[in-house]
Amino acid sequence: MPMKAAERDGVKLSFLDTGAGDPALVFVHGWSCNRSFWAPQVRAFSRSHRVIAIDLRGHGRSDKPRQAYTMKGFADDVAWLCEELDVRGPVIVGHSMGGVIALLLAARRPALAAAAVFVDAPLLPMAGGPGSGFAQFLEALSRPDYMSTASTFIEGMFRPYSDPTLRSWTLQAMTSTPQHVMASALEELIAAGPHLPSGDLPLPVLSVTAAGGQNLAELKERYTNLGQAQVTGAGHFLQLEVPEQFNAMLRRFMDVAL
């Protein structure tokens, strides 16, 4: 499918815009990923819905300036693009870091979207202080030999039984993200954790997680109206590993919530 682009303040943002029908779905990828991490969803939902899959700045075919890659900045880009494309009342679906971006939009720009879905997203603060595992990982990402550290981190997102071809493709795609983007986006993601909104979110919201990956009780306590669902047989990239499960959950959520 042909990619399109829009320029915001001198930065080119690439995206896929295909299909027709309401509600539109806006897919936001995770850390060091790109719009192709939603390929099964684009194929399935563009038959009956308008589907937009974004390359966040620094990722995919979008420009990659040297800057701080903050969660607020990403969210502002997504909101701006929705307005540019006249996308009204979409369902915003974010994976991993993209789920944090979707959360910020749901909480702070509720008029923008009809609903939001968080896909194995770190909606609870991560331990990133001095001496923590993430702090050590961030330090390692700044070194010239960062690639081996990044590769090990990405491999850890899969289950032992995950498809090896998918693992290889994911590793290649994520490690093609520039080092300065990788390091800044992860640092900003960890820094955003303690400041994420909580409580009753002002629109329908669903969290879909991999089994055993998150504290569901704590999630529910923090986000009081959060619907929850879990897939089986997948790791962090569940929308790619078990798309039939995830797509069914997303369709059902839209049927019930909208």
C-alpha positions as CSV (number, residue, x, y, z in Angstrom):
1,M,0.0,0.0,0.0
2,P,1.4,3.5,-0.9
3,M,2.6,5.6,1.9
4,K,1.7,9.3,2.3
5,A,3.4,12.1,4.2
6,A,2.6,15.4,5.9
7,E,5.1,18.0,7.2
8,R,4.8,19.4,10.7
9,D,7.2,22.2,11.6
10,G,9.7,21.0,9.1
11,V,9.5,17.3,10.1
12,K,8.0,14.8,7.6
13,L,5.6,12.3,9.2
14,S,4.8,9.3,7.1
15,F,1.6,7.3,7.4
16,L,-0.6,4.8,5.7
17,D,-4.2,5.9,5.0
18,T,-6.4,3.2,3.5
19,G,-10.0,1.8,3.6
20,A,-13.2,3.6,4.4
21,G,-15.9,3.5,7.1
22,D,-16.5,4.7,10.6
23,P,-15.2,4.6,13.1
24,A,-11.7,5.1,11.7
25,L,-8.9,3.4,13.5
26,V,-5.6,5.1,14.1
27,F,-2.7,2.6,14.9
28,V,0.3,3.9,16.9
29,H,3.3,1.6,17.0
30,G,5.7,1.0,19.9
31,W,9.3,1.8,20.8
32,S,11.7,1.4,17.8
33,C,8.9,0.0,15.7
34,N,7.0,1.3,12.7
35,R,3.6,1.2,11.0
36,S,4.3,-2.3,9.6
37,F,3.9,-3.8,13.1
38,W,0.1,-3.3,12.4
39,A,0.1,-5.2,9.1
40,P,-2.4,-7.9,10.1
41,Q,-4.8,-5.2,11.5
42,V,-4.5,-3.0,8.5
43,R,-5.5,-5.9,6.2
44,A,-8.4,-7.0,8.4
45,F,-9.9,-3.6,9.4
46,S,-9.4,-1.7,6.1
47,R,-12.1,-3.8,4.6
48,S,-14.8,-2.0,6.6
49,H,-13.0,1.0,8.3
50,R,-10.7,3.8,7.4
51,V,-7.4,2.8,8.8
52,I,-4.4,5.1,9.5
53,A,-1.1,3.6,10.6
54,I,1.6,6.2,11.5
55,D,5.3,6.1,11.5
56,L,6.1,8.2,14.6
57,R,8.8,10.8,14.1
58,G,12.2,9.1,14.3
59,H,10.7,5.8,13.1
60,G,10.1,4.1,9.8
61,R,10.0,6.5,6.9
62,S,9.4,9.6,9.0
63,D,12.2,12.1,9.5
64,K,14.6,11.4,12.4
65,P,15.9,14.7,13.7
66,R,18.2,14.9,16.7
67,Q,15.9,16.0,19.5
68,A,14.2,14.8,22.6
69,Y,11.6,12.1,21.7
70,T,9.0,12.8,24.4
71,M,5.7,11.1,24.9
72,K,3.9,14.4,24.8
73,G,5.6,15.3,21.5
74,F,4.5,12.0,20.0
75,A,1.0,12.5,21.2
76,D,0.9,16.0,19.8
77,D,2.1,14.7,16.4
78,V,-0.7,12.1,16.4
79,A,-3.4,14.7,17.3
80,W,-2.0,17.1,14.7
81,L,-2.1,14.4,12.0
82,C,-5.7,13.4,12.9
83,E,-6.7,17.0,12.5
84,E,-4.8,17.4,9.2
85,L,-6.5,14.3,7.8
86,D,-9.9,15.3,9.1
87,V,-10.2,12.0,11.1
88,R,-13.2,12.5,13.4
89,G,-13.9,10.3,16.5
90,P,-11.4,7.5,15.7
91,V,-10.5,4.5,17.9
92,I,-6.8,5.1,18.8
93,V,-4.9,1.8,19.2
94,G,-1.4,1.9,20.6
95,H,1.1,-0.9,21.2
96,S,3.7,-0.7,24.0
97,M,5.0,2.9,23.9
98,G,2.2,3.7,21.5
99,G,-0.2,2.7,24.2
100,V,1.2,5.4,26.5
101,I,0.8,7.9,23.7
102,A,-2.9,6.7,23.3
103,L,-3.4,7.1,27.0
104,L,-2.1,10.7,26.9
105,L,-4.5,11.4,24.1
106,A,-7.4,9.7,25.8
107,A,-6.9,11.6,29.1
108,R,-5.8,15.1,27.8
109,R,-7.6,15.3,24.4
110,P,-10.8,13.3,24.9
111,A,-12.7,15.1,22.2
112,L,-10.2,13.8,19.7
113,A,-11.2,10.1,19.9
114,A,-14.2,7.9,20.5
115,A,-12.2,5.2,22.3
116,A,-8.7,4.0,23.0
117,V,-7.1,0.6,23.1
118,F,-3.7,-0.1,24.9
119,V,-1.9,-3.1,23.6
120,D,0.6,-4.6,26.1
121,A,1.4,-1.0,27.1
122,P,3.5,0.1,30.1
123,L,0.7,2.0,31.8
124,L,2.3,1.6,35.2
125,P,5.5,3.4,36.2
126,M,8.7,1.5,35.4
127,A,11.6,1.5,37.8
128,G,14.1,3.7,36.1
129,G,16.1,5.3,38.8
130,P,19.9,5.0,39.5
131,G,21.0,1.4,39.7
132,S,17.8,0.0,38.2
133,G,17.9,-2.4,35.2
134,F,16.4,0.3,32.9
135,A,19.0,2.8,34.0
136,Q,21.8,0.4,33.2
137,F,20.1,-0.4,29.9
138,L,19.8,3.3,29.0
139,E,23.5,3.8,29.7
140,A,24.4,0.8,27.5
141,L,22.2,2.2,24.7
142,S,24.5,5.3,24.6
143,R,27.7,3.3,23.9
144,P,29.1,2.6,20.5
145,D,28.4,-1.2,20.9
146,Y,24.7,-0.5,21.8
147,M,23.4,-2.9,19.1
148,S,24.1,-6.1,21.1
149,T,22.3,-4.6,24.2
150,A,19.3,-3.5,22.1
151,S,19.1,-6.9,20.4
152,T,19.1,-8.8,23.7
153,F,16.4,-6.5,25.1
154,I,14.2,-7.1,22.0
155,E,14.7,-10.8,22.0
156,G,13.5,-10.8,25.6
157,M,10.1,-9.6,24.5
158,F,9.3,-12.9,22.9
159,R,8.2,-16.3,24.4
160,P,10.4,-19.4,23.8
161,Y,7.8,-20.7,21.5
162,S,7.4,-17.6,19.4
163,D,7.8,-17.9,15.6
164,P,11.5,-17.6,14.7
165,T,10.8,-15.9,11.4
166,L,8.8,-13.2,13.2
167,R,11.5,-12.8,15.8
168,S,14.1,-12.3,13.1
169,W,12.0,-9.8,11.2
170,T,11.1,-7.9,14.4
171,L,14.8,-7.7,15.5
172,Q,15.9,-6.4,12.1
173,A,13.1,-3.8,11.9
174,M,13.7,-2.5,15.4
175,T,17.4,-2.3,15.3
176,S,17.2,-0.3,12.1
177,T,15.9,2.6,14.3
178,P,18.7,5.2,14.8
179,Q,20.6,5.0,18.1
180,H,19.7,8.6,19.1
181,V,16.0,7.8,18.7
182,M,16.1,4.5,20.6
183,A,17.9,6.1,23.5
184,S,15.8,9.3,23.8
185,A,12.4,7.6,23.3
186,L,13.1,5.0,26.0
187,E,14.5,7.5,28.4
188,E,11.4,9.7,27.9
189,L,9.1,6.7,28.2
190,I,10.5,5.8,31.6
191,A,10.5,9.5,32.7
192,A,6.8,9.8,31.8
193,G,5.7,6.9,33.9
194,P,5.3,8.6,37.3
195,H,3.3,11.4,35.6
196,L,0.8,9.4,33.6
197,P,-2.8,10.2,34.2
198,S,-4.9,7.8,36.3
199,G,-8.4,7.3,37.5
200,D,-11.6,7.3,35.4
201,L,-10.6,8.0,31.8
202,P,-13.1,10.1,29.9
203,L,-13.9,7.7,27.1
204,P,-14.2,3.9,26.6
205,V,-10.8,2.2,27.1
206,L,-9.5,-1.3,26.8
207,S,-6.2,-2.9,27.7
208,V,-5.2,-6.1,25.9
209,T,-2.1,-7.8,27.4
210,A,-0.1,-11.0,27.0
211,A,-0.8,-13.5,29.7
212,G,1.5,-13.1,32.8
213,G,3.0,-9.9,31.6
214,Q,1.4,-7.2,33.7
215,N,-0.3,-6.7,37.1
216,L,-3.9,-6.6,36.1
217,A,-5.2,-5.8,39.5
218,E,-2.9,-2.8,39.8
219,L,-3.9,-1.7,36.3
220,K,-7.6,-1.8,37.2
221,E,-7.0,0.1,40.4
222,R,-5.1,2.8,38.6
223,Y,-7.6,3.1,35.7
224,T,-11.0,2.6,37.2
225,N,-13.0,2.2,33.9
226,L,-10.4,0.2,32.1
227,G,-11.7,-2.9,30.3
228,Q,-9.2,-5.8,30.3
229,A,-8.5,-8.7,28.0
230,Q,-5.7,-11.2,27.7
231,V,-4.4,-13.3,24.8
232,T,-2.8,-16.7,25.0
233,G,0.2,-18.0,23.2
234,A,2.0,-14.7,22.6
235,G,4.6,-12.4,24.0
236,H,4.8,-8.6,23.8
237,F,4.0,-8.4,20.0
238,L,0.7,-10.1,20.4
239,Q,-1.0,-8.2,17.5
240,L,1.5,-9.9,15.2
241,E,1.8,-13.3,17.0
242,V,-1.9,-14.0,17.5
243,P,-3.7,-11.5,15.2
244,E,-6.9,-13.5,15.1
245,Q,-7.3,-13.3,18.9
246,F,-6.4,-9.6,19.1
247,N,-8.6,-8.6,16.1
248,A,-11.6,-10.4,17.5
249,M,-11.1,-8.6,20.8
250,L,-10.8,-5.2,19.1
251,R,-13.9,-5.8,17.0
252,R,-15.9,-6.9,20.0
253,F,-14.8,-3.8,22.0
254,M,-15.9,-1.5,19.2
255,D,-19.2,-3.3,18.9
256,V,-20.0,-2.9,22.6
257,A,-18.3,0.4,23.5
258,L,-19.3,2.6,20.5
